[in-house]
Structure formats: structure tokens, C-alpha cells
Amino acid sequence: MQVPKMAPESEEDDVYVGYNEWAADGLGITLCTDFVYDVDEDGERGVFIAEDIAPQTQVLSIPLGSLLTTLWVEQQHEDAVYARVLSWVEAQESSPEDGVDVEDDVLATTLLYERFIARDKSKWWRHLQLLPTTYHNALYFTDKEVEMLQGSTVCYIAQQMKTNVDAGFARLKQTLFADIADAVVTHHPERSIEQVEACFSLENYKWALSTIWSRFVSLQIASATFRKAMAPVFDMLNHDPDAEMSHHFDTETQTFQLTSYQHWSAGSQLCINYGALSNHKLLTLYGFVLPENPFDAVEMWLPMDPSSTSEFETKVKLLEEIDVDHEVTPFELTVDELDELLLIVMRIQVLECESSETFQESAQRITNGDSANTENELTALSRLVVIMQQTIQSYAVPSDDPTSKECDGVLHKTPNGVHSLHEHMAQVVRQSDLAILNASIEMLKWRLLDVLPNRQSA
């Protein structure tokens, strides 16, 4: 199952003519075979190969200097614009602000400058021309479309993303963006301040961040140093959860390398694997979902209320001993397996004992993966069932909501027209979440049936 990345605004074939040659001559990128940029049977743009690729083959290699990273920005200190960027970074490092991702902001600023100001003078101009002009991650959902995700953690994440991006833009507009606009106008008098400021708009900032989230790759440049990087050519490859591909940064050759561990036939579409990602993560960062996602999961939290939890402080410490923070640690529910840590945490939370000695003995059994006693097990299982049932109820939508229809992975026509892509993705997420929650409840009920005879015999 290949999942396409968003195509550039122009779908004309000639925008790809000479792209491989530019990558080789201008950036020193090497390919094991010719890449052909074409559409598949579904009309989606992809990368196809001219020759067979055998397992253990290095598919491509990109020199460090041809990756767009903050390391590259640091080397541009003689440039008037990037000197302003580096001064801003120094100020951030001397007085750090909570919630500020300096690397993302530097990369976003660089993308905006290279694409909208430098343009054909940019080192990466041919690649920047091929990037999508818009995305479909949660940041681009309207408030109404976000409401369709009600009940899912994606709903909260989308709201937080919008809030954080708006706040980040407001902060940069008054500082870094203002400094850059001044530098650009000073060195490019043919540009007005209004023209430059328009390049650093909220919409463009959203575009830049979305490009980073969905297309950049995190590389271990040094032993303890990771950098996000735009890797031309590499980021043209679509996602396939079954693709056996691996990428890394080779410190000896100072190159980014992609290696295949499977055979690819000539003419087939070459894909990479983003990893075992749930639809929540795919939608949030990449802007697509998989109707039949083998790695789909629902995140669940079990915060304790100090006013209604006995031995609250003791239980908090017990959870910390097993690396669980009751307020922030998520648990993943899947359609075919219960998270045993989830059950351990709930056993601790509902544990009731007559003495401190008994409490410690029971807690030890629980942290070892066993039940404390029959009553504790029944209470823990029942509590989880109730929580999941309440979660399901929070997904409820009106029966006339078009996205409440059965989802088979295609867009459906309704009396009001065709579902938007965002509505469709919300539909897929909701139905997958509900399937996982219902399956988890069934697994818990089976465990309850195993425990009940013990209670009756006692």
C-alpha cells in the first residue's frame, strides 16, 4: 500500500525534467539507477525505477552539505540575512523560552527565505519548486473538521497545534521575521517591506512547519547530535508500511544513505517506510491515514485524582518506580492485544488494603505482573471497561453526520456532495478508534469471565 506525499501545485511532467541531473551535478547526489517521476494506476505521483534493485543495495547517497539543516545555516554567518538568524539563535540559547522549538523555527525561517526570497538563487530551488503548496495534516483542519474528531486524542492535538503555531508566529513576527525583513530590504532595495513581510505570513509559516514535520528526516550527525534535514530526492519517495528500506547518516563518508533490504523490479514504484505509525500520528504530522493500518493504535491516559484515590502519594511513587507518570504517560491500545502495563497501573490505582504491610506485599505482586487478589483484579478490569465505554460515548455523532457511514477507504457521495478529504480522514480515524476500543473491551470482558469463578469459589 503506497501512500502518496502531496504533489506540487503544478503536475506538469516537465517540472521533473532534469531533476535527477540537477541533483547529481548541483548537490552531488548519487542514485543506483535512474528515478522516473510518474503517476501510478490511481493517478498518484510516485518514484519509479528504471532497473532492478537487489537487496543490500545502496539506493542513494547525499553529501552532508547538500542537506538543508541548521548545521548548514550555522555556516552562512557571512550572509546578512542568516547573520540575523544566528543572532536570534544566540539570544534564545542565552534566555530559553518554554515551548520554543529553536530548530524548527530556524528551519522554517530558512525554508521561507530560500523559497520566497532567494528563489532561483537558492541552492535547493529545483527541489523547493516540487514541494507541495499545501498540506492536509491536523493543522489545516477547520474548526468544524476538528470537531469531527471529537473523542479522539487527535482532536485535542489539533487544537493544541493551532494554538502553538499561532503563538509561535506571533512571537517570530515581532522578532526574527522583523529582523530578516529589515535585512532583506536593506540588501535588496528593489523589494518593499510589505512584499517581504508577506513572504513571512502565518500561512507560509504553517506551510514551512508542515514541510519539516512531513518531509524532513532526523539524522544522527555525530555521536550525540541529531539534526533534522531536508533530503532532496529522498523525500520524493512515498510511504509503504511494508517497504524494507533503511536510511542513516554515515559519519565516515559524511553522507546520508538509503539502503534497500528487498528486491525491487524494474518499473516498480520505489517506497520508503516511515515506521510503525498509528493513524493518529500519520494524520497529525503527515496528513494522511491508512484505512487498513496494521499499526493503528489508540492512546489512553490514566490520571489519578488525589481527592478520590487512597494512598495517593504512595501510589504515585509506586508508579514512578515502573517509569509511569500518572499524569502524562500514555498507553497504547491495539485491536488484538492488551497493554499489560495498562492493567498493572490500574491494579495499583484501585488497590485497597487493611494494613501497610499488606499494601506493600500486594503492590509487589502487582509490579511483578501478577494480580494482588481477586477483588483487586475485578475492580481493575471493571474500571477499565467503564473508562473505555465512556470514551466510546464521547465519539458519538449525529446519525445524519455523513462521516458516520461505513468506511471502506474511499470517498462517498452524499446528498450534499462528496466528502472532503479531511472529513474522510476523520471518518477513518473515528471508525478505527472505535474498533480498537470495542476490541479492547471484549478482551477485558474475557478476562473478567476468567476471574469471576475465583470470586464465587472464594
NORJO-V978061 format. One record per pair of residues at least 12 apart in sequence whose ideal C-beta (glycine too) atoms are under 6 Angstrom apart, sorted by the first residue. I is the first residue (numbers start at 0). J is the second residue. D is the distance in Angstrom with one decimal. If there is no record, write none. Layout:
i->[I I]
j->[J J]
d->[D D]
//
This chain:
i->[1 1 1 1 2 2 2 3 3 5 5 6 7 8 15 19 21 22 22 26 27 27 28 28 29 30 31 31 32 32 32 33 34 35 45 45 46 46 46 47 48 48 50 51 51 52 52 54 54 54 56 57 57 58 58 59 60 60 61 61 62 63 66 66 67 68 68 69 69 70 72 72 79 79 80 80 83 83 83 84 87 103 106 107 107 110 111 111 111 114 115 116 116 126 134 134 135 135 136 136 136 137 137 137 137 138 138 140 140 144 145 147 147 148 150 150 151 151 152 153 153 156 168 168 176 180 180 180 183 212 213 213 214 215 215 215 216 216 218 219 220 230 236 236 236 237 238 239 242 242 242 243 243 244 244 244 245 275 277 277 278 278 278 278 282 288 288 290 290 295 296 296 297 297 297 298 299 299 300 301 302 302 303 303 314 317 317 321 323 332 332 334 334 337 343 345 345 345 346 346 346 347 349 349 349 350 350 373 373 376 377 380 380 380 383 384 384 387 387 387 391 394 394 401 402 402 402 406 406 406 410]
j->[237 239 268 270 237 238 287 43 237 131 134 44 129 132 36 34 125 231 232 65 62 65 61 232 60 59 56 58 48 49 50 49 46 47 237 268 235 236 269 268 263 269 265 264 265 259 263 260 261 262 259 256 258 257 259 257 254 256 230 255 254 253 228 230 229 226 228 102 105 226 105 109 182 186 179 182 178 179 182 108 175 211 211 207 208 207 199 203 207 127 198 183 198 231 209 286 286 420 209 284 286 157 160 282 283 160 205 157 421 421 157 402 425 425 393 394 428 432 298 279 282 283 201 204 199 192 195 196 195 284 284 285 234 227 228 229 228 230 248 248 248 255 269 270 271 270 273 270 270 271 272 260 261 259 271 272 258 294 295 296 292 295 428 431 424 424 427 408 427 431 331 333 332 432 435 329 330 332 329 344 325 326 325 348 347 347 362 366 344 435 439 435 438 442 365 379 382 383 365 375 379 365 378 379 382 371 375 453 454 450 450 443 446 447 443 440 443 436 439 440 436 429 433 413 422 425 426 426 427 430 423]
d->[4.8 5.1 5.8 5.5 5.9 4.4 5.4 4.0 5.2 3.5 5.9 4.6 4.8 4.3 4.1 5.8 4.6 5.8 5.1 3.8 4.7 5.9 5.1 5.6 4.7 5.2 5.6 5.3 5.2 5.2 4.3 4.0 5.2 4.5 5.2 4.4 5.4 5.3 5.0 5.4 6.0 5.2 5.1 5.8 5.1 5.4 4.1 5.5 5.8 5.9 5.1 5.7 5.4 4.5 5.3 4.9 4.8 5.2 5.6 4.4 5.5 4.6 4.1 5.8 3.9 4.5 4.6 5.5 5.2 5.8 5.8 5.7 5.0 5.3 5.7 4.9 4.4 5.5 5.2 6.0 4.6 5.8 5.3 3.8 5.4 4.3 5.7 5.6 5.4 4.7 3.8 5.9 5.9 4.2 4.1 4.9 3.7 5.8 5.7 6.0 4.0 3.7 5.7 6.0 4.9 5.1 5.8 5.6 5.4 4.4 4.8 5.7 3.8 5.3 3.9 3.4 5.7 5.4 5.3 5.2 5.9 5.5 4.9 4.9 4.3 6.0 4.4 5.4 4.8 4.6 5.9 4.8 4.4 4.5 5.9 5.4 5.7 5.7 4.2 5.9 5.9 5.6 6.0 5.8 4.6 5.1 5.0 3.7 4.4 5.8 4.3 4.2 4.0 5.6 4.9 5.7 5.2 4.1 5.1 4.3 5.3 5.2 5.3 5.8 5.7 4.9 4.6 3.5 5.3 5.1 4.3 5.1 4.5 5.1 4.7 4.3 4.9 5.8 5.9 5.5 5.5 5.2 4.9 5.7 5.6 5.4 5.6 5.8 5.8 5.3 4.8 5.0 4.6 5.2 5.9 4.3 5.9 5.6 4.6 5.8 4.6 5.6 4.6 5.3 5.9 6.0 5.9 4.8 4.9 5.1 5.6 5.3 5.5 5.0 5.6 5.6 5.1 5.2 5.9 5.2 5.3 5.8 6.0 4.5 5.2 5.8 4.0 5.0 5.5 4.8 5.4]
//
